[in-house]
Amino acid sequence: MADNGKNKATIIAHSGDMDKIYSALIVANGALAMGMEASIFFTFWGLQRLKKGGLDKGPLSKMNMLGLGKWMVTRKMKAAKVASLERMLSDFVEMGGKILACDMTMEIMGIKKEDLRDDLISDYCAVGTYVNEARESAITLFI
Amino acid sequence: MAEIKVDCTGETCPVPLVETRKALRKAAAGDIIEVIGTHPASKKEIPMAVKALGLELVEQTEEGDTWRIRIRK
């Protein structure tokens, strides 16, 4: 446990870019594996990735080149045996990670609960929940 | 007491760490979890996780690129 007694990681996944969703899940899974609690608050473009079938649909944040860059990076990642986003997300849930969905984004973007992977989402909430999680966290990131 | 093997040969970040944690969660107190892998950073980071979790690192060995870490829950 961290010296300040805080033992939690709270991550805002604002970007829906594939590489950034990877970063969010790798850090969150690392935190869980090292004995911390972890939650990811999916908002804005990040929330798009929680739509059914949407997890790996994001572009690359740089050099996407209409999908060519993403295709090349995906190939390299497969060759390096990097786990899929789907596997990372199910590991996250299996290790006790919490997935939070931003309800304001749902309203703005017209996303309904049935559009999202409701079985994985622990709560539909707003900034107050994030702040409450973050104030108890030794790690908090905006990705 | 059971002995659980976790083979992460060829896997990369964060799989060895995550698979170790998943196995530790499922194990009973006193069980031995043996993790085998080749990812260089995990060789250092799994012992860090073991320490953070307050568990016992029983043994750590290496043969070529392959490392083997034994943990008692």
Backbone of each chain as ProteinMPNN parsed JSONL, in Angstrom:
{"seq_chain_A": "MADNGKNKATIIAHSGDMDKIYSALIVANGALAMGMEASIFFTFWGLQRLKKGGLDKGPLSKMNMLGLGKWMVTRKMKAAKVASLERMLSDFVEMGGKILACDMTMEIMGIKKEDLRDDLISDYCAVGTYVNEARESAITLFI", "coords_chain_A": {"N_chain_A": [[0.839, -1.202, 0.0], [0.401, 2.294, -0.663], [2.33, 4.912, 0.907], [0.806, 7.014, 1.871], [-1.526, 5.874, 2.569], [-3.428, 5.626, 0.645], [-4.9, 3.587, -1.802], [-5.681, 3.225, -4.461], [-6.529, 3.468, -7.94], [-7.681, 5.787, -10.239], [-9.051, 6.393, -13.309], [-9.736, 8.587, -15.967], [-11.191, 7.915, -18.95], [-11.235, 9.656, -21.588], [-10.6, 9.937, -24.212], [-11.323, 8.196, -27.227], [-9.547, 6.944, -28.755], [-7.778, 4.18, -30.107], [-5.147, 3.493, -29.183], [-5.016, 4.961, -26.854], [-7.028, 3.923, -25.295], [-5.911, 1.459, -24.903], [-3.726, 2.309, -23.279], [-5.1, 3.214, -20.993], [-6.332, 0.841, -20.098], [-4.119, -0.832, -19.692], [-2.673, 0.467, -17.66], [-4.638, 0.471, -15.662], [-5.079, -2.282, -15.29], [-2.555, -3.037, -14.483], [-2.43, -1.688, -12.041], [-4.439, -3.045, -10.601], [-3.296, -5.585, -10.603], [-1.091, -5.143, -9.031], [-2.188, -4.976, -6.607], [-3.837, -2.823, -6.041], [-6.984, -0.993, -5.893], [-9.104, -0.274, -8.699], [-10.626, 2.041, -10.949], [-12.289, 2.943, -13.972], [-13.43, 5.749, -15.544], [-15.525, 6.248, -18.045], [-15.883, 8.631, -20.48], [-17.183, 11.051, -22.821], [-15.521, 10.721, -25.9], [-14.371, 8.406, -25.142], [-16.445, 6.941, -24.038], [-17.74, 5.966, -26.243], [-16.43, 3.671, -26.831], [-17.47, 1.809, -25.187], [-19.747, 1.021, -26.323], [-21.742, -1.59, -27.7], [-19.76, -3.882, -29.399], [-17.87, -1.937, -29.939], [-15.357, -1.624, -28.808], [-12.722, -1.905, -29.937], [-12.801, -0.143, -32.002], [-11.831, 2.404, -32.27], [-9.839, 5.083, -33.75], [-6.261, 5.417, -34.441], [-4.346, 7.561, -32.333], [-2.393, 9.16, -33.44], [-1.044, 9.476, -36.733], [-3.015, 7.951, -38.032], [-3.94, 7.791, -40.615], [-6.308, 7.38, -42.265], [-6.917, 4.879, -41.331], [-4.963, 3.196, -42.209], [-2.579, 3.464, -40.759], [-3.444, 2.534, -38.294], [-3.997, -0.092, -38.956], [-1.433, -1.018, -39.536], [-0.137, -0.703, -37.061], [-1.702, -2.371, -35.485], [-1.077, -4.821, -36.601], [1.638, -5.019, -35.921], [1.358, -5.11, -33.168], [0.03, -7.494, -32.817], [2.018, -9.236, -33.687], [3.835, -8.839, -31.661], [2.554, -10.079, -29.702], [0.71, -8.686, -28.079], [-1.949, -8.408, -25.839], [-5.458, -8.52, -26.668], [-7.803, -5.739, -26.682], [-10.256, -6.551, -25.803], [-9.662, -8.784, -24.219], [-8.138, -7.514, -22.246], [-10.066, -5.879, -21.091], [-11.848, -7.765, -20.046], [-10.172, -9.041, -18.232], [-9.751, -6.896, -16.521], [-12.296, -6.543, -15.364], [-12.574, -9.063, -14.204], [-10.578, -8.97, -12.25], [-11.705, -7.31, -10.458], [-12.036, -4.625, -11.128], [-13.689, -1.45, -11.6], [-16.12, -0.25, -13.847], [-17.165, 2.797, -14.933], [-19.764, 4.739, -16.284], [-20.307, 7.748, -18.003], [-23.09, 9.679, -17.478], [-23.905, 12.097, -18.556], [-22.614, 12.306, -21.013], [-23.962, 10.286, -22.305], [-26.465, 11.44, -22.566], [-25.922, 13.742, -24.134], [-24.921, 12.588, -26.477], [-26.878, 10.934, -27.209], [-26.876, 8.256, -26.376], [-28.064, 5.15, -25.377], [-28.743, 3.01, -22.512], [-29.105, 0.415, -23.446], [-27.551, 0.454, -25.7], [-25.06, 0.189, -24.767], [-22.477, -1.838, -23.166], [-23.885, -3.084, -20.881], [-23.688, -5.143, -18.986], [-21.089, -5.027, -18.088], [-20.766, -2.625, -16.867], [-20.437, -0.898, -13.851], [-21.633, 1.337, -12.785], [-23.72, 4.115, -13.635], [-22.951, 7.386, -13.89], [-21.866, 10.653, -12.62], [-19.774, 13.606, -12.384], [-19.414, 13.873, -9.614], [-19.16, 11.289, -8.593], [-16.778, 10.529, -9.789], [-14.992, 12.368, -8.552], [-15.232, 11.601, -5.897], [-14.144, 9.04, -6.032], [-11.602, 9.695, -6.944], [-10.497, 11.257, -4.892], [-9.775, 9.451, -3.034], [-7.696, 8.237, -4.195], [-4.379, 7.185, -5.061], [-3.355, 7.292, -7.524], [-4.374, 9.135, -10.247], [-5.585, 9.636, -13.469], [-5.974, 11.339, -16.589], [-6.998, 10.399, -19.604]], "CA_chain_A": [[0.0, 0.0, 0.0], [1.16, 3.55, -0.709], [2.619, 5.428, 2.242], [-0.255, 7.917, 2.323], [-2.705, 5.085, 2.901], [-4.332, 5.529, -0.5], [-4.538, 2.368, -2.532], [-6.648, 3.164, -5.538], [-6.213, 4.183, -9.184], [-8.899, 6.233, -10.915], [-8.658, 6.876, -14.628], [-10.777, 9.086, -16.869], [-10.95, 7.598, -20.365], [-11.954, 10.678, -22.361], [-10.32, 9.666, -25.618], [-11.755, 6.895, -27.732], [-8.497, 6.425, -29.643], [-7.422, 2.808, -29.746], [-3.914, 3.418, -28.395], [-5.241, 5.551, -25.53], [-7.819, 2.939, -24.541], [-4.881, 0.499, -24.454], [-2.995, 2.88, -22.141], [-5.981, 3.228, -19.823], [-6.539, -0.527, -19.589], [-2.856, -1.404, -19.209], [-2.38, 1.064, -16.347], [-5.648, 0.005, -14.702], [-4.825, -3.692, -14.986], [-1.322, -3.062, -13.701], [-2.773, -1.274, -10.677], [-5.153, -4.163, -9.96], [-2.353, -6.694, -10.419], [-0.175, -4.789, -7.948], [-2.917, -4.974, -5.339], [-4.653, -1.626, -5.82], [-8.312, -0.981, -6.511], [-9.043, 0.579, -9.888], [-11.853, 2.301, -11.69], [-12.145, 3.752, -15.189], [-14.62, 6.551, -15.802], [-15.565, 6.442, -19.498], [-16.663, 9.806, -20.839], [-17.025, 11.578, -24.171], [-15.172, 9.758, -26.962], [-14.069, 7.14, -24.471], [-17.679, 6.179, -23.823], [-18.093, 5.282, -27.512], [-15.77, 2.359, -26.843], [-18.27, 0.864, -24.394], [-20.899, 0.58, -27.115], [-21.613, -2.993, -28.121], [-18.915, -4.062, -30.584], [-17.112, -0.722, -30.235], [-14.136, -1.496, -27.999], [-11.479, -1.73, -30.716], [-13.139, 0.587, -33.226], [-11.257, 3.748, -32.277], [-8.673, 5.292, -34.603], [-4.987, 5.65, -33.772], [-4.346, 8.991, -31.991], [-1.495, 9.827, -34.386], [-0.715, 8.698, -37.941], [-4.051, 6.954, -38.336], [-3.925, 7.73, -42.086], [-7.558, 6.742, -42.711], [-6.992, 3.484, -40.899], [-3.769, 2.439, -42.623], [-1.664, 3.465, -39.614], [-4.014, 1.641, -37.284], [-3.826, -1.465, -39.442], [-0.016, -1.386, -39.384], [0.171, -0.834, -35.628], [-2.403, -3.57, -35.003], [-0.272, -5.973, -37.052], [2.846, -5.059, -35.073], [0.953, -5.502, -31.816], [-0.254, -8.932, -32.874], [3.312, -9.921, -33.779], [4.468, -8.741, -30.337], [1.651, -10.817, -28.803], [-0.003, -7.804, -27.155], [-3.308, -8.919, -25.626], [-6.512, -7.704, -27.277], [-8.534, -4.866, -25.757], [-11.34, -7.366, -25.231], [-9.086, -9.582, -23.124], [-7.752, -6.606, -21.159], [-11.275, -5.429, -20.404], [-12.419, -8.851, -19.232], [-9.252, -9.195, -17.092], [-10.018, -5.767, -15.618], [-13.518, -6.853, -14.617], [-12.31, -10.262, -13.395], [-9.755, -8.615, -11.081], [-12.474, -6.455, -9.555], [-12.06, -3.222, -11.557], [-15.026, -0.879, -11.782], [-16.323, 0.546, -15.051], [-18.166, 3.829, -14.701], [-20.176, 5.377, -17.541], [-20.744, 9.138, -17.804], [-24.475, 9.78, -17.954], [-24.089, 13.307, -19.359], [-22.213, 11.954, -22.382], [-25.055, 9.482, -22.872], [-27.53, 12.353, -22.938], [-25.462, 14.59, -25.248], [-24.68, 11.821, -27.691], [-28.036, 10.085, -27.481], [-26.534, 6.842, -26.167], [-28.952, 4.524, -24.386], [-28.161, 1.882, -21.778], [-29.109, -0.81, -24.261], [-26.486, 0.552, -26.71], [-23.785, -0.036, -24.08], [-22.261, -3.176, -22.603], [-24.445, -2.879, -19.548], [-23.245, -6.206, -18.064], [-19.756, -4.718, -17.572], [-20.765, -1.297, -16.249], [-20.866, -0.968, -12.447], [-22.472, 2.474, -12.401], [-23.915, 5.243, -14.551], [-22.782, 8.442, -12.906], [-21.39, 11.959, -13.064], [-18.483, 14.057, -11.867], [-19.322, 13.668, -8.168], [-18.649, 9.935, -8.356], [-15.345, 10.546, -10.13], [-14.243, 13.096, -7.521], [-15.214, 10.764, -4.7], [-13.173, 7.966, -6.261], [-10.262, 10.273, -7.114], [-9.959, 11.784, -3.636], [-9.217, 8.31, -2.284], [-6.758, 7.55, -5.085], [-2.98, 7.575, -5.139], [-3.11, 7.518, -8.949], [-5.52, 9.481, -11.069], [-5.104, 10.022, -14.805], [-6.938, 11.763, -17.612], [-6.417, 9.869, -20.85]], "C_chain_A": [[0.876, 1.255, 0.0], [1.275, 4.114, 0.702], [1.51, 6.335, 2.784], [-1.557, 7.173, 2.623], [-3.685, 4.938, 1.751], [-3.905, 4.351, -1.367], [-5.473, 2.157, -3.712], [-6.143, 3.937, -6.755], [-7.523, 4.528, -9.872], [-8.516, 6.899, -12.225], [-9.875, 7.398, -15.374], [-10.369, 8.69, -18.282], [-11.823, 8.545, -21.183], [-11.775, 10.417, -23.848], [-10.854, 8.289, -26.003], [-10.712, 6.29, -28.653], [-8.019, 5.067, -29.152], [-6.206, 2.75, -28.822], [-4.115, 3.973, -26.991], [-6.11, 4.637, -24.657], [-6.879, 1.826, -24.048], [-4.166, 1.035, -23.222], [-3.843, 2.821, -20.875], [-6.103, 1.823, -19.234], [-5.252, -1.15, -19.061], [-2.532, -0.848, -17.825], [-3.361, 0.523, -15.301], [-5.398, -1.45, -14.316], [-3.547, -3.863, -14.183], [-1.608, -2.712, -12.246], [-3.478, -2.414, -9.936], [-4.186, -5.306, -9.649], [-1.403, -6.423, -9.264], [-0.922, -4.587, -6.629], [-3.706, -3.71, -5.042], [-6.088, -1.889, -6.279], [-8.205, -0.096, -7.749], [-10.431, 0.818, -10.447], [-11.527, 3.152, -12.916], [-13.492, 4.426, -15.445], [-14.624, 6.872, -17.297], [-16.465, 7.618, -19.828], [-16.352, 10.222, -22.273], [-16.634, 10.519, -25.193], [-14.838, 8.394, -26.377], [-15.311, 6.276, -24.31], [-18.117, 5.436, -25.088], [-17.546, 3.852, -27.535], [-16.519, 1.335, -25.988], [-19.557, 0.471, -25.107], [-20.667, -0.862, -27.541], [-20.801, -3.076, -29.416], [-17.985, -2.903, -30.877], [-15.727, -0.646, -29.636], [-12.883, -1.208, -28.829], [-11.705, -0.897, -31.984], [-12.525, 1.98, -33.307], [-10.081, 3.857, -33.231], [-7.398, 5.366, -33.772], [-4.895, 7.157, -33.492], [-3.432, 9.794, -32.904], [-1.279, 8.885, -35.575], [-1.75, 7.623, -38.247], [-4.136, 6.71, -39.848], [-5.099, 6.926, -42.638], [-7.606, 5.248, -42.385], [-5.767, 2.66, -41.276], [-2.77, 2.326, -41.461], [-2.141, 2.507, -38.536], [-3.797, 0.179, -37.686], [-2.391, -1.933, -39.231], [0.338, -1.616, -37.917], [-0.475, -2.1, -35.06], [-1.619, -4.824, -35.384], [0.966, -6.156, -36.195], [2.491, -5.556, -33.667], [0.656, -6.996, -31.764], [1.043, -9.727, -32.898], [4.013, -9.921, -32.422], [3.633, -9.452, -29.265], [1.005, -9.919, -27.736], [-1.442, -8.317, -27.054], [-4.332, -7.975, -26.266], [-7.166, -6.819, -26.222], [-9.63, -5.648, -25.049], [-10.828, -8.192, -24.042], [-8.712, -8.688, -21.94], [-8.967, -6.141, -20.379], [-11.861, -6.55, -19.537], [-11.506, -9.172, -18.049], [-9.522, -8.117, -16.044], [-11.228, -6.07, -14.728], [-13.278, -8.054, -13.688], [-11.506, -9.939, -12.131], [-10.456, -7.625, -10.158], [-12.481, -4.979, -9.913], [-13.486, -2.75, -11.808], [-15.072, -0.041, -13.055], [-17.475, 1.514, -14.8], [-18.491, 4.508, -16.034], [-20.75, 6.759, -17.242], [-22.151, 9.328, -18.363], [-24.732, 11.052, -18.776], [-23.71, 13.051, -20.815], [-23.329, 11.171, -23.071], [-26.165, 10.39, -23.373], [-27.133, 13.178, -24.172], [-25.424, 13.799, -26.551], [-25.824, 10.852, -28.007], [-27.733, 8.594, -27.366], [-27.454, 6.276, -25.084], [-28.233, 3.367, -23.711], [-28.069, 0.643, -22.653], [-28.092, -0.757, -25.41], [-25.145, 0.135, -26.108], [-23.691, -1.458, -23.535], [-22.599, -3.129, -21.114], [-23.944, -3.901, -18.526], [-21.893, -5.887, -17.433], [-19.741, -3.446, -16.724], [-21.274, -1.386, -14.805], [-21.788, 0.181, -12.087], [-22.57, 3.482, -13.544], [-23.899, 6.475, -13.663], [-22.204, 9.708, -13.501], [-20.122, 12.345, -12.299], [-18.33, 13.81, -10.361], [-18.743, 12.307, -7.824], [-17.157, 9.868, -8.666], [-14.544, 11.202, -9.006], [-14.146, 12.258, -6.245], [-14.228, 9.611, -4.831], [-11.758, 8.552, -6.255], [-9.671, 10.754, -5.794], [-9.378, 10.659, -2.773], [-8.082, 7.638, -3.061], [-5.342, 8.1, -4.991], [-2.61, 7.877, -6.591], [-4.413, 7.994, -9.565], [-5.027, 10.092, -12.376], [-6.267, 10.425, -15.693], [-6.345, 11.36, -18.958], [-7.356, 10.15, -22.02]], "O_chain_A": [[1.956, 1.269, 0.591], [0.446, 3.842, 1.571], [1.298, 6.417, 3.994], [-2.578, 7.801, 2.901], [-4.669, 4.207, 1.863], [-2.72, 4.144, -1.63], [-5.987, 1.06, -3.932], [-5.426, 4.928, -6.622], [-8.376, 3.662, -10.066], [-7.745, 7.859, -12.242], [-10.918, 6.745, -15.414], [-9.306, 9.092, -18.755], [-12.996, 8.269, -21.436], [-12.684, 10.648, -24.645], [-10.836, 7.351, -25.207], [-10.948, 5.248, -29.265], [-7.873, 4.833, -27.952], [-6.222, 2.053, -27.807], [-3.472, 3.522, -26.044], [-5.945, 4.586, -23.438], [-7.025, 1.32, -22.936], [-4.01, 0.321, -22.232], [-3.361, 2.426, -19.814], [-5.991, 1.638, -18.022], [-5.282, -1.91, -18.093], [-2.16, -1.598, -16.923], [-2.961, 0.161, -14.194], [-5.497, -1.808, -13.142], [-3.462, -4.726, -13.309], [-1.095, -3.356, -11.331], [-3.152, -2.711, -8.786], [-4.245, -5.913, -8.58], [-0.956, -7.352, -8.591], [-0.356, -4.089, -5.657], [-4.193, -3.531, -3.926], [-6.367, -2.875, -6.961], [-7.308, 0.742, -7.834], [-11.293, -0.061, -10.429], [-10.609, 3.972, -12.895], [-14.532, 3.777, -15.546], [-13.817, 7.678, -17.761], [-17.653, 7.616, -19.505], [-15.36, 9.782, -22.855], [-17.337, 9.52, -25.343], [-15.0, 7.363, -27.03], [-15.254, 5.052, -24.426], [-18.783, 4.404, -25.011], [-18.112, 2.957, -28.163], [-16.238, 0.138, -26.056], [-20.359, -0.303, -24.584], [-19.528, -1.293, -27.718], [-21.124, -2.416, -30.405], [-17.365, -2.865, -31.94], [-14.985, 0.295, -29.917], [-12.074, -0.358, -28.457], [-10.903, -0.94, -32.917], [-12.687, 2.665, -34.317], [-9.399, 2.869, -33.502], [-7.452, 5.377, -32.543], [-5.322, 7.956, -34.326], [-3.666, 10.983, -33.122], [-1.327, 7.663, -35.435], [-1.404, 6.52, -38.668], [-4.368, 5.589, -40.3], [-4.927, 5.947, -43.364], [-8.255, 4.466, -43.079], [-5.549, 1.572, -40.743], [-2.198, 1.265, -41.208], [-1.354, 1.768, -37.944], [-3.46, -0.666, -36.857], [-2.143, -3.064, -38.812], [1.015, -2.583, -37.569], [0.13, -2.809, -34.256], [-1.509, -5.766, -34.599], [1.31, -7.268, -35.793], [3.237, -6.325, -33.062], [0.988, -7.674, -30.791], [1.169, -10.753, -32.229], [4.701, -10.88, -32.072], [3.967, -9.427, -28.08], [0.784, -10.362, -26.609], [-2.072, -8.621, -28.067], [-4.089, -6.774, -26.385], [-7.097, -7.104, -25.027], [-9.9, -5.443, -23.866], [-11.481, -8.281, -23.003], [-8.934, -9.047, -20.784], [-8.917, -6.02, -19.155], [-12.317, -6.3, -18.421], [-11.992, -9.535, -16.978], [-9.524, -8.386, -14.842], [-11.189, -5.881, -13.512], [-13.72, -8.062, -12.54], [-11.716, -10.543, -11.079], [-9.866, -7.154, -9.186], [-12.888, -4.152, -9.097], [-14.366, -3.529, -12.176], [-14.183, 0.771, -13.311], [-18.598, 1.111, -14.497], [-17.591, 4.813, -16.816], [-21.573, 6.919, -16.341], [-22.383, 9.163, -19.561], [-25.654, 11.091, -19.591], [-24.387, 13.512, -21.734], [-23.605, 11.364, -24.255], [-26.738, 10.168, -24.439], [-27.903, 13.297, -25.126], [-25.846, 14.289, -27.598], [-25.745, 10.06, -28.945], [-28.244, 7.777, -28.131], [-27.597, 6.859, -24.009], [-27.266, 2.816, -24.235], [-27.079, -0.088, -22.609], [-27.796, -1.781, -26.026], [-24.214, -0.226, -26.828], [-24.685, -2.18, -23.456], [-21.731, -3.134, -20.241], [-23.791, -3.581, -17.348], [-21.572, -6.408, -16.365], [-18.808, -3.221, -15.953], [-22.375, -1.874, -14.551], [-22.63, 0.049, -11.199], [-21.627, 3.671, -14.311], [-24.74, 6.605, -12.774], [-22.066, 9.835, -14.718], [-19.489, 11.509, -11.655], [-17.22, 13.562, -9.89], [-17.945, 12.172, -6.896], [-16.377, 9.256, -7.937], [-13.536, 10.656, -8.559], [-13.1, 12.217, -5.598], [-13.558, 9.245, -3.866], [-10.842, 7.993, -5.652], [-8.458, 10.667, -5.598], [-8.572, 10.915, -1.878], [-7.567, 6.6, -2.644], [-5.131, 9.305, -4.861], [-1.669, 8.625, -6.856], [-5.445, 7.337, -9.424], [-4.155, 10.961, -12.378], [-7.383, 9.921, -15.565], [-5.331, 11.904, -19.394], [-7.053, 9.786, -23.156]]}, "seq_chain_B": "MAEIKVDCTGETCPVPLVETRKALRKAAAGDIIEVIGTHPASKKEIPMAVKALGLELVEQTEEGDTWRIRIRK", "coords_chain_B": {"N_chain_B": [[-2.421, -28.608, 0.19], [-2.398, -26.794, -2.791], [-0.574, -26.701, -5.91], [-0.125, -24.299, -8.265], [0.234, -23.712, -11.682], [1.313, -21.137, -13.854], [1.638, -20.311, -17.065], [3.323, -18.004, -18.842], [4.865, -17.768, -21.045], [6.345, -16.056, -23.71], [4.447, -14.078, -23.617], [3.538, -10.582, -23.309], [3.732, -7.303, -21.683], [0.638, -6.261, -20.224], [0.361, -8.87, -19.46], [1.765, -11.106, -18.021], [1.864, -10.105, -15.377], [-0.838, -9.634, -14.861], [-1.971, -12.192, -15.197], [-0.679, -13.512, -13.144], [-1.765, -12.199, -10.931], [-4.474, -12.875, -11.251], [-4.362, -15.632, -10.845], [-3.464, -15.678, -8.213], [-5.626, -14.555, -6.909], [-7.517, -16.553, -7.163], [-6.379, -18.656, -5.81], [-5.973, -20.6, -2.767], [-5.181, -19.796, 0.678], [-1.845, -20.497, 1.433], [-1.382, -22.008, -0.82], [0.861, -22.687, -3.584], [1.979, -20.667, -6.147], [3.243, -20.901, -9.303], [4.912, -19.059, -11.626], [5.82, -18.846, -14.981], [7.817, -17.287, -17.399], [8.885, -15.055, -20.107], [9.038, -12.378, -20.548], [10.995, -9.596, -20.012], [10.67, -7.32, -18.181], [8.652, -8.146, -16.46], [9.804, -9.968, -14.804], [11.029, -8.466, -12.872], [8.889, -7.036, -11.982], [6.805, -8.682, -11.083], [7.793, -9.714, -8.587], [7.656, -7.206, -7.252], [4.919, -6.8, -7.128], [4.204, -8.978, -5.558], [5.343, -8.264, -3.143], [3.906, -5.906, -2.635], [1.426, -7.011, -2.26], [1.79, -8.299, 0.042], [2.656, -10.933, 0.162], [4.519, -14.068, 0.033], [7.598, -14.429, -1.559], [8.818, -17.25, -2.792], [10.772, -18.458, -4.367], [13.055, -17.607, -6.996], [14.135, -18.165, -10.177], [16.312, -18.473, -13.062], [16.676, -19.421, -16.444], [18.426, -19.194, -19.222], [16.486, -17.219, -21.314], [14.234, -17.605, -19.935], [12.308, -17.138, -17.046], [11.402, -18.083, -13.704], [9.095, -17.896, -11.194], [8.208, -18.4, -7.886], [5.501, -18.264, -5.704], [4.052, -17.943, -2.469], [0.781, -18.062, -1.298]], "CA_chain_B": [[-2.17, -27.343, -0.491], [-2.246, -27.013, -4.232], [0.464, -25.973, -6.632], [-0.764, -23.805, -9.482], [1.224, -23.235, -12.659], [0.85, -20.11, -14.784], [2.659, -20.215, -18.111], [3.206, -16.761, -19.609], [5.957, -17.751, -22.009], [6.056, -15.323, -24.946], [3.465, -13.002, -23.398], [4.146, -9.288, -22.997], [3.046, -6.414, -20.739], [0.759, -6.551, -18.795], [-0.236, -10.203, -19.264], [2.305, -11.927, -16.925], [1.452, -9.516, -14.103], [-2.287, -9.83, -14.718], [-2.236, -13.63, -15.009], [-0.213, -13.834, -11.782], [-2.772, -11.675, -9.993], [-5.701, -13.668, -11.368], [-4.117, -16.932, -10.206], [-3.382, -15.447, -6.769], [-6.988, -14.319, -6.407], [-8.256, -17.819, -7.127], [-5.698, -19.624, -4.942], [-6.287, -20.583, -1.332], [-4.028, -19.468, 1.509], [-0.904, -21.61, 1.528], [-1.092, -22.537, -2.159], [2.048, -22.172, -4.273], [1.724, -20.28, -7.536], [4.503, -20.831, -10.044], [4.745, -18.329, -12.878], [6.948, -18.984, -15.901], [7.67, -16.325, -18.477], [10.08, -14.585, -20.816], [8.992, -10.909, -20.631], [12.031, -9.184, -19.053], [10.244, -6.413, -17.099], [7.788, -8.843, -15.502], [10.689, -10.671, -13.869], [11.25, -7.534, -11.767], [7.64, -6.429, -11.505], [5.999, -9.657, -10.323], [8.198, -9.621, -7.174], [7.134, -5.952, -6.663], [3.5, -7.036, -6.835], [4.155, -9.929, -4.435], [5.636, -7.461, -1.948], [2.766, -5.002, -2.403], [0.291, -7.823, -1.797], [2.148, -8.869, 1.34], [2.8, -12.392, 0.048], [5.908, -14.544, 0.153], [8.312, -14.889, -2.753], [9.494, -18.466, -2.33], [11.965, -18.752, -5.17], [13.116, -17.011, -8.327], [15.262, -18.732, -10.906], [16.374, -18.127, -14.48], [17.421, -20.334, -17.322], [18.377, -18.512, -20.51], [15.534, -16.097, -21.298], [13.036, -17.989, -19.172], [12.361, -16.999, -15.584], [10.424, -18.872, -12.96], [8.876, -17.244, -9.891], [7.283, -19.172, -7.03], [4.885, -17.391, -4.696], [3.123, -18.607, -1.559], [-0.319, -17.168, -0.889]], "C_chain_B": [[-1.807, -27.567, -1.948], [-1.047, -26.238, -4.783], [-0.125, -25.592, -7.988], [0.307, -23.27, -10.426], [0.583, -22.222, -13.6], [1.948, -19.931, -15.832], [2.423, -18.975, -18.957], [4.337, -16.635, -20.623], [5.525, -17.016, -23.279], [5.07, -14.181, -24.774], [4.194, -11.708, -23.021], [3.275, -8.493, -22.022], [1.587, -6.216, -21.12], [0.354, -7.991, -18.463], [0.404, -11.005, -18.112], [1.875, -11.435, -15.535], [-0.025, -9.811, -13.828], [-2.615, -11.304, -14.462], [-1.79, -14.087, -13.624], [-1.274, -13.419, -10.763], [-4.053, -12.502, -10.027], [-5.538, -15.012, -10.661], [-4.082, -16.779, -8.685], [-4.758, -15.223, -6.155], [-7.751, -15.621, -6.223], [-7.668, -18.801, -6.111], [-6.177, -19.507, -3.494], [-5.015, -20.236, -0.563], [-3.144, -20.698, 1.633], [-0.554, -22.224, 0.182], [0.191, -21.903, -2.73], [1.656, -21.854, -5.717], [3.083, -20.149, -8.223], [4.248, -20.177, -11.392], [6.012, -18.488, -13.713], [6.751, -17.988, -17.022], [8.993, -15.915, -19.088], [10.122, -13.058, -20.905], [9.928, -10.321, -19.57], [11.528, -8.323, -17.902], [9.42, -7.136, -16.042], [8.598, -9.585, -14.44], [10.97, -9.793, -12.652], [9.924, -7.115, -11.132], [6.748, -7.411, -10.743], [6.453, -9.681, -8.855], [7.722, -8.328, -6.493], [5.672, -6.133, -6.266], [3.354, -7.956, -5.63], [4.381, -9.181, -3.119], [4.442, -6.569, -1.602], [1.56, -5.755, -1.848], [0.571, -8.483, -0.451], [2.269, -10.385, 1.31], [4.285, -12.766, 0.057], [6.461, -15.008, -1.193], [9.176, -16.074, -2.333], [10.819, -18.659, -3.065], [11.892, -18.025, -6.499], [14.343, -17.549, -9.034], [15.192, -18.317, -12.37], [17.16, -19.157, -15.243], [17.337, -19.761, -18.722], [17.447, -17.322, -20.397], [14.324, -16.383, -20.417], [13.25, -17.802, -17.67], [11.197, -17.757, -14.948], [10.301, -18.258, -11.561], [7.856, -18.06, -9.106], [6.816, -18.302, -5.868], [4.004, -18.234, -3.778], [2.038, -17.618, -1.144], [-0.55, -17.29, 0.612]], "O_chain_B": [[-0.999, -28.436, -2.276], [-0.584, -25.26, -4.195], [-0.564, -26.45, -8.755], [1.17, -22.486, -10.031], [-0.534, -22.416, -14.08], [3.044, -19.46, -15.526], [1.445, -18.898, -19.7], [4.716, -15.53, -21.011], [4.477, -17.313, -23.852], [4.877, -13.392, -25.698], [5.305, -11.732, -22.492], [2.218, -8.957, -21.594], [1.321, -6.011, -22.304], [0.041, -8.295, -17.313], [-0.332, -11.544, -17.286], [1.568, -12.227, -14.645], [-0.405, -10.185, -12.719], [-3.442, -11.621, -13.607], [-2.431, -14.935, -13.003], [-1.63, -14.179, -9.862], [-4.646, -12.797, -8.989], [-6.445, -15.477, -9.971], [-4.595, -17.627, -7.955], [-5.025, -15.644, -5.029], [-8.52, -15.786, -5.276], [-8.375, -19.676, -5.61], [-6.701, -18.48, -3.065], [-3.909, -20.367, -1.087], [-3.625, -21.799, 1.902], [0.47, -22.896, 0.059], [0.549, -20.769, -2.412], [1.072, -22.686, -6.411], [3.95, -19.392, -7.785], [3.467, -20.678, -12.2], [7.125, -18.292, -13.224], [5.645, -17.851, -17.546], [10.064, -16.351, -18.665], [11.145, -12.498, -21.301], [9.705, -10.51, -18.375], [11.91, -8.556, -16.755], [9.477, -6.787, -14.863], [8.13, -9.8, -13.322], [11.131, -10.296, -11.54], [9.838, -6.873, -9.928], [6.01, -7.002, -9.846], [5.609, -9.67, -7.959], [7.418, -8.337, -5.3], [5.244, -5.679, -5.206], [2.487, -7.745, -4.782], [3.706, -9.43, -2.121], [4.022, -6.483, -0.448], [0.777, -5.212, -1.069], [-0.298, -9.14, 0.123], [2.016, -11.05, 2.314], [5.168, -11.909, 0.086], [5.878, -15.856, -1.868], [10.153, -15.909, -1.602], [11.843, -18.98, -2.462], [10.813, -17.844, -7.064], [15.464, -17.405, -8.544], [14.153, -17.868, -12.855], [18.162, -19.693, -14.77], [16.282, -19.833, -19.353], [17.593, -16.502, -19.49], [13.493, -15.506, -20.183], [14.248, -18.253, -17.108], [10.171, -18.024, -15.575], [11.292, -18.124, -10.843], [6.774, -18.37, -9.606], [7.615, -17.694, -5.156], [3.295, -19.129, -4.239], [2.319, -16.504, -0.704], [-1.43, -16.624, 1.157]]}, "name": "protein", "num_of_chains": 2, "seq": "MADNGKNKATIIAHSGDMDKIYSALIVANGALAMGMEASIFFTFWGLQRLKKGGLDKGPLSKMNMLGLGKWMVTRKMKAAKVASLERMLSDFVEMGGKILACDMTMEIMGIKKEDLRDDLISDYCAVGTYVNEARESAITLFIMAEIKVDCTGETCPVPLVETRKALRKAAAGDIIEVIGTHPASKKEIPMAVKALGLELVEQTEEGDTWRIRIRK"}
